[in-house]
Structures are given as structure tokens and as C-alpha cells.
Amino acid sequence: MNRYTVVWLRDAIDELGEIWLASHDRNAVTAASAEIDRELASDAMAKGKPLSEGLRVYVAPPLRAVFSVSDPDRTVEVARVRLL
């Protein structure tokens, strides 16, 4: 298994906070963000679907995360997160 370090960029953290605060089901948002961390840390290149040049998308209902992977550095950057 290839392990990656998952880093949420400031915009994604802010978006996640706004989604959580506005949510009627905060437990679902919390669980989805934990799933994103867990799944992307585990072989990120095999997770999600290609979105555009260098970006991928991973869906963990009720969230959709846009991320990039740096294989040489073994890092994943979550750039955006949206509510489905």
C-alpha cells in the first residue's frame, strides 16, 4: 500500500467549515471528511476520478473533494470541497 500525507489547503478548510456550520447533519459531514482523509492517504492515485489537468475528484457523500497528488513527495492537497 502506498501511503500519502493529506493536506487541506486553506480554501478547502474554510469551505468545509462553512458546510459544517450550515449543515443539518454535521455528523455526516464529519464522517465524509474523515473518509476523504483516510481514502486519499491510502494510494491516492487510485482514488477518485480525473477532473482536469493534474486534478482529481473524490466523492464521499455528502461531500465532493477536488485534490491533486504529488507522487514523488507522497502528498495529496485537497484544494476544494463542496456539498453534493
Secondary structure, DSSP 8 states (H G I E B T S, - for coil): --B-EEEE-HHHHHHHHHHHHH-S-HHHHHHHHHHHHHHHHBTGGGSSEEEETTEEEEEETTEEEEEEEETTTTEEEEEEEEE-
